[in-house]
């Protein structure tokens, strides 16, 4: 039973260093700058209480994300692997914990994010092309299915489209800046005055919760660490540049929303981007915005599918004999240069979660399903920087986190805050994710890993 799959896992069919830093930057921007920036600014404005505190929150979000990027850059440069977090979490905390993370990414974190973004697409496209009372769920299902099939074509045949949809996403944000400039040129004042109130420390803390949710997703780039051409510093440069670009885009977007709506108007708005577009361009702006938001969500779904399947492939490759499903997901398709089996099964789970979301509150339910588990494992990854310095001090580290160990510990503290905020939001989603993770722990204990993890060629 195991012989047919063994060569595929240990032979030449492994990831090769063919990706440029530009591609990683494009993918990171596409993954992070999704629907969150269209939802978070109003919540941040409501908690911040003043314009300067709002800008401070977004700047801090960029700074904290940059600290996290520096932690991941050390791990990626020292331990490059298609498994990304799975690989260095396994080295730091053991194979059972590593498998549990891979299972979480496959069954909760990434598939939940894919389904969640599918509902964003549905919520914005259904008013444009109405498919009935369940139209949002239908759009979500069709979108996730179509983007999964698109990625099964193979990486080499889809690079141009990957770049194109990320450009569309960035243009969607720039349109908001254009709308604000139109208001400035026409001397249109904000809809409401920006009355600053002294922000409380607690208010700023809650604002940071929403800011960091909007910055989430860059950690997935670790799965490309074994495919970047420059093995020493490629991931470092790509990750740092990505966060800087995203931070600038977010600050520009918030400036546009503040200029068009004012602080109080932004805080009170249910759809701030739509309100800004209507103020600048009139009633037809709603349809324009819907397409822009859908494009952003499509880009994030595409990027999530590309990177998360690598972790599933790496974990399944280590347990090929456990079941035929592991065998299928643990093969690397040499012709298409993708983990085809992992992408297929990841798509199947994502579609199942779309159906689950359709039974409850869609986007809201899936946020509760994914957030606490996501930040739990990010905390473990930050702690892995410290642990691997102790366990494997002689491993070459082309890049080291500056101001060690202060920066990793600071990032751990922020991640802990995000866990607390996610757990405090209890609904059907979080109960299901807890049950799924319990099943994953049982699976980790009853299936045995291969005696020796297959080694990937290093430069």
C-alpha positions in Angstrom: 0.0 0.0 0.0 2.8 2.4 0.9 5.2 1.6 -2.0 3.5 3.6 -4.8 3.5 6.8 -2.8 7.0 6.5 -1.3 9.0 7.7 -4.3 6.8 10.7 -4.8 7.6 11.9 -1.3 11.3 11.2 -1.3 12.3 11.5 -4.9 12.9 14.6 -7.1 9.2 15.7 -7.0 9.7 18.4 -4.4 9.4 22.2 -4.5 12.2 24.0 -6.4 13.5 27.6 -6.0 11.7 29.2 -8.8 9.7 32.1 -7.2 10.8 35.7 -7.3 10.6 38.0 -4.4 8.1 40.1 -6.4 5.8 37.2 -6.6 5.9 36.7 -2.8 5.2 40.4 -2.2 2.3 40.2 -4.7 0.9 37.2 -2.9 1.3 38.7 0.6 -0.4 41.9 -0.4 -3.2 39.9 -2.1 -3.7 37.8 1.0 -3.7 40.5 3.6 -5.4 43.4 1.8 -8.8 41.6 1.5 -12.1 42.3 3.0 -10.8 43.4 6.4 -9.9 46.9 5.4 -13.5 47.5 4.2 -14.9 46.4 7.5 -12.4 47.4 10.2 -12.0 51.3 9.9 -15.4 52.1 11.3 -14.8 49.8 14.3 -11.4 51.3 14.9 -12.8 54.9 14.7 -15.5 54.1 17.1 -13.0 52.7 19.7 -10.1 55.2 19.1 -12.1 58.4 19.8 -9.8 60.8 18.0 -8.1 61.2 14.7 -4.6 61.0 16.0 -5.5 57.9 18.0 -6.9 56.3 14.9 -3.8 56.9 12.9 -1.7 55.8 15.9 -3.6 52.5 16.0 -3.0 51.8 12.3 0.7 52.7 12.6 1.0 50.4 15.6 -0.7 47.7 13.6 2.0 48.0 10.9 4.8 48.1 13.5 3.5 45.1 15.4 3.1 43.2 12.1 6.6 44.2 11.1 7.9 42.7 14.4 6.0 39.5 13.6 7.5 39.5 10.1 11.0 39.8 11.6 10.4 36.7 13.8 9.1 34.7 10.8 11.9 35.9 8.6 14.5 34.3 11.0 12.6 31.0 11.0 12.1 31.0 7.2 15.8 31.8 6.5 17.0 29.2 9.0 14.4 26.4 8.3 13.1 26.8 4.7 10.4 24.3 4.0 7.1 24.0 2.1 5.4 23.3 5.4 6.2 26.8 6.6 5.0 27.1 10.2 4.4 23.4 10.3 8.1 22.7 9.8 9.5 25.0 12.4 6.7 24.3 14.9 7.5 20.6 14.6 11.2 21.2 15.2 10.4 23.4 18.2 7.5 21.6 19.9 7.4 18.1 18.5 5.7 16.2 15.7 2.3 15.8 17.4 2.1 19.6 17.9 3.2 20.2 14.4 0.6 17.9 13.0 -2.1 19.5 15.1 -1.1 22.9 13.6 -1.2 21.5 10.1 -4.6 20.0 10.8 -5.8 23.3 12.2 -4.7 25.1 9.1 -6.4 22.5 6.9 -9.7 22.1 8.8 -10.1 25.5 10.6 -7.7 28.4 9.8 -7.3 28.5 6.1 -10.4 26.7 5.0 -12.4 28.8 7.3 -10.8 31.9 5.9 -11.6 30.8 2.3 -15.2 30.1 3.2 -15.4 33.5 5.1 -14.1 35.4 2.1 -16.5 33.5 -0.1 -19.3 35.1 1.9 -17.7 38.5 1.4 -17.9 37.9 -2.3 -21.5 36.8 -2.0 -22.5 39.7 0.2 -21.2 42.2 -2.3 -22.1 40.5 -5.6 -25.6 39.4 -4.8 -27.0 42.9 -4.8 -25.4 43.4 -8.3 -26.7 40.1 -9.7 -29.4 38.9 -7.3 -29.6 35.1 -6.9 -32.4 35.2 -4.4 -32.6 35.0 -0.6 -29.7 32.5 -0.4 -27.8 34.3 -3.1 -24.8 35.2 -0.9 -24.3 31.5 0.0 -24.6 30.5 -3.7 -22.1 33.1 -4.8 -19.8 32.0 -2.0 -20.0 28.3 -3.0 -19.5 29.1 -6.7 -16.6 31.4 -6.0 -14.7 29.0 -3.8 -15.2 26.2 -6.3 -14.1 28.3 -9.3 -11.0 29.6 -7.6 -10.0 26.1 -6.4 -10.3 24.8 -9.9 -8.3 27.7 -11.2 -5.5 26.8 -8.9 -5.6 23.2 -9.9 -4.4 24.3 -13.3 -0.9 24.8 -12.0 1.2 27.6 -10.7 3.1 28.2 -14.0 0.0 28.8 -16.0 -1.6 31.2 -13.5 1.2 33.7 -12.6 -0.1 36.4 -14.8 -3.6 36.1 -13.4 -2.2 36.2 -9.9 -0.6 39.5 -10.6 -3.6 40.9 -12.3 -6.1 40.2 -9.5 -3.7 41.7 -6.9 -3.5 44.8 -9.0 -7.3 44.9 -9.1 -7.4 44.7 -5.4 -4.9 47.6 -4.9 -6.8 49.6 -7.4 -10.0 49.1 -5.4 -8.3 50.8 -2.4 -6.9 53.5 -4.6 -10.3 54.3 -5.9 -11.3 55.3 -2.3 -8.3 57.8 -2.3 -9.5 59.2 -5.6 -13.0 59.6 -4.1 -11.5 61.7 -1.3 -9.5 63.8 -3.7 -12.6 64.5 -5.7 -14.2 65.8 -2.5 -11.2 67.9 -1.8 -11.2 69.4 -5.3 -14.9 70.1 -5.1 -14.4 71.7 -1.6 -17.0 69.3 -0.1 -16.6 69.2 3.7 -16.8 65.9 5.6 -20.4 64.7 6.3 -19.8 65.1 10.0 -17.3 67.1 12.0 -14.2 65.3 13.4 -14.6 66.0 17.1 -11.7 64.5 18.9 -12.2 63.0 22.3 -9.4 61.9 24.6 -8.9 58.2 23.9 -8.8 55.8 26.7 -6.2 53.1 27.0 -8.9 50.4 26.9 -10.4 52.0 23.8 -7.0 52.1 22.0 -6.5 48.4 23.0 -9.9 47.4 21.5 -9.1 49.4 18.4 -5.8 47.4 18.0 -7.8 44.2 18.0 -9.6 45.3 14.8 -6.5 46.7 13.3 -4.5 43.5 13.7 -7.4 41.5 12.3 -7.1 43.6 9.1 -3.3 42.9 9.0 -3.8 39.1 9.4 -2.6 36.6 6.8 1.1 37.5 6.2 2.2 34.4 8.2 1.1 32.2 5.3 4.1 33.3 3.2 6.3 31.0 5.3 5.1 28.1 3.1 7.0 29.6 0.2 10.3 29.7 2.0 11.6 26.7 0.1 10.6 28.1 -3.3 12.1 31.6 -3.3 15.2 32.0 -5.5 17.3 33.8 -3.0 17.5 31.3 -0.1 19.4 33.6 2.3 17.5 36.9 2.2 14.7 36.6 -0.3 12.0 35.9 2.3 13.3 38.6 4.6 13.1 41.3 1.9 9.7 40.1 0.5 8.0 40.0 4.0 9.3 43.4 5.1 8.4 45.1 1.8 5.0 43.5 1.9 4.1 44.9 5.4 5.4 48.3 4.5 3.3 48.4 1.3 0.2 47.2 3.2 0.7 49.8 6.0 0.9 52.6 3.4 -2.3 51.4 1.7 -4.1 51.1 5.0 -3.1 54.6 6.1 -4.1 56.0 2.7 -7.5 54.3 2.9 -8.2 55.6 6.4 -7.2 59.2 5.3 -9.7 58.9 2.5 -12.5 57.6 4.7 -11.8 60.3 7.3 -11.8 63.1 4.7 -15.1 61.9 3.2 -17.0 61.0 6.4 -15.3 62.6 9.4 -14.4 60.7 12.5 -17.9 60.5 13.9 -19.4 59.7 10.5 -16.8 56.9 9.9 -17.5 55.5 13.4 -21.3 55.4 12.8 -21.1 54.0 9.2 -22.1 50.4 8.6 -20.4 50.5 5.1 -17.9 53.4 5.2 -16.3 52.7 1.8 -19.8 52.6 0.2 -20.8 55.9 1.9 -17.6 57.6 0.7 -18.1 56.4 -2.9 -21.7 57.7 -2.9 -20.6 61.1 -1.6 -18.0 61.4 -4.4 -19.6 59.7 -7.3 -23.3 59.3 -6.7 -25.7 56.4 -6.4 -24.0 54.3 -9.1 -21.0 54.1 -6.8 -22.5 51.2 -4.9 -22.1 48.8 -7.8 -18.5 50.0 -8.4 -17.6 49.4 -4.8 -19.2 46.0 -4.9 -17.0 44.9 -7.7 -13.9 46.3 -6.0 -14.6 44.5 -2.7 -15.4 41.3 -4.5 -12.1 41.6 -6.4 -10.2 42.1 -3.1 -11.9 39.0 -1.6 -11.2 36.9 -4.7 -7.5 37.9 -4.5 -7.4 36.8 -0.8 -9.1 33.5 -1.5 -6.6 32.8 -4.4 -3.6 33.6 -2.2 -4.9 31.5 0.7 -5.4 28.5 -1.6 -1.9 28.9 -3.0 0.0 29.0 0.3 -2.0 26.9 2.7 -2.0 23.8 0.6 1.8 23.7 1.0 1.3 23.0 4.8 -1.2 20.3 4.1 1.1 18.7 1.6 4.1 18.7 4.0 2.1 17.3 6.9 0.5 14.6 4.8 3.8 13.7 3.3 5.0 12.8 6.8 2.1 10.4 7.3 1.7 8.8 3.9 0.8 5.4 5.3 -1.9 6.6 7.6 -4.7 6.6 5.0 -5.3 7.0 1.2 -6.3 10.6 1.9 -2.9 11.4 3.4 -1.3 9.6 0.5 -3.2 11.8 -2.0 -2.5 15.1 -0.2 1.2 14.2 0.4 2.1 14.1 -3.3 3.7 17.0 -5.2 2.6 17.2 -8.8 5.8 17.6 -10.7 4.1 18.5 -14.0 2.0 21.4 -12.6 4.5 22.2 -9.7 1.7 22.3 -7.2 0.4 20.0 -4.3 -2.7 19.1 -6.4 -4.2 16.6 -3.9 -3.9 19.1 -1.0 -5.5 21.8 -3.1 -8.4 19.5 -4.0 -9.2 18.3 -0.4 -8.7 21.8 0.9 -11.3 23.0 -1.5 -13.7 20.3 -0.5 -13.5 21.3 3.2 -13.9 24.9 2.3 -17.1 24.2 0.4 -18.3 22.3 3.4 -17.7 25.3 5.7 -19.6 27.5 3.2 -22.6 25.3 3.7 -22.1 25.4 7.5 -21.9 29.2 7.3 -25.1 29.3 5.3 -27.0 27.7 8.1 -26.0 30.4 10.6 -24.7 33.9 10.1 -22.2 33.4 7.3 -19.2 35.8 7.7 -19.8 36.4 11.4 -20.0 32.7 12.3 -16.8 31.9 10.3 -14.9 34.7 12.1 -15.6 33.0 15.4 -14.6 29.7 13.8 -11.1 30.8 12.8 -9.8 33.6 14.9 -8.9 32.0 18.3 -7.1 29.0 16.7 -5.2 31.3 14.3 -3.7 33.4 17.0 -3.0 30.4 19.3 -0.6 29.0 16.7 0.9 32.4 15.8 1.9 32.6 19.5 3.5 29.2 19.4 5.5 30.3 16.3 6.8 33.4 18.0 7.9 31.3 21.0 9.6 28.9 18.5 12.1 31.6 17.7 13.3 31.5 21.3 13.1 27.7 21.6 14.9 26.9 18.4 17.7 29.3 19.4 18.2 27.0 22.4 17.6 23.6 20.7 19.5 24.3 17.5 22.0 27.1 18.1 24.4 25.8 15.5 21.9 26.0 12.6 23.0 28.9 10.2 20.7 31.8 10.5 21.2 34.2 7.6 18.9 36.6 9.3 18.4 37.1 13.1 15.6 39.1 14.8 17.1 42.3 16.0 16.9 43.2 19.7 16.5 39.6 20.6 14.6 38.4 22.8 12.6 41.7 23.3 10.9 41.7 20.0 9.7 38.1 20.0 8.4 38.4 23.5 6.5 41.6 22.6 4.9 39.8 19.7 3.9 36.9 22.0 2.2 39.4 24.3 0.2 41.0 21.4 -0.8 37.5 20.1 -2.1 36.6 23.6 -4.3 39.6 23.5 -5.8 38.4 20.2 -6.5 35.0 21.6 -8.4 36.6 24.5 -10.5 38.7 22.2 -11.3 35.7 20.0 -12.3 33.5 22.9 -14.5 36.2 24.3 -16.6 36.0 21.1 -18.6 32.8 21.7 -21.0 31.5 19.0 -21.6 28.4 16.9 -18.4 28.9 15.1 -16.0 28.7 18.0 -17.8 25.7 19.4 -17.4 23.9 16.1 -13.7 24.8 15.8 -13.1 23.5 19.3 -14.8 20.2 18.3 -12.8 20.0 15.1 -9.5 20.6 17.0 -10.4 17.9 19.5 -10.9 15.5 16.5 -7.5 16.7 15.2 -5.8 15.8 18.4 -7.3 12.3 18.4 -6.1 11.9 14.8 -2.6 13.1 15.7 -2.4 10.5 18.5 -3.8 7.5 16.6 -1.9 8.0 13.3 1.8 7.5 13.3 4.3 9.7 11.4 6.8 8.1 9.1 10.0 7.2 10.9 12.0 9.9 9.3 10.6 13.1 7.8 11.7 13.4 4.1 14.4 16.0 3.6 14.0 18.7 1.0 17.0 19.8 -1.0 18.5 22.9 0.4 20.6 25.4 -1.5 
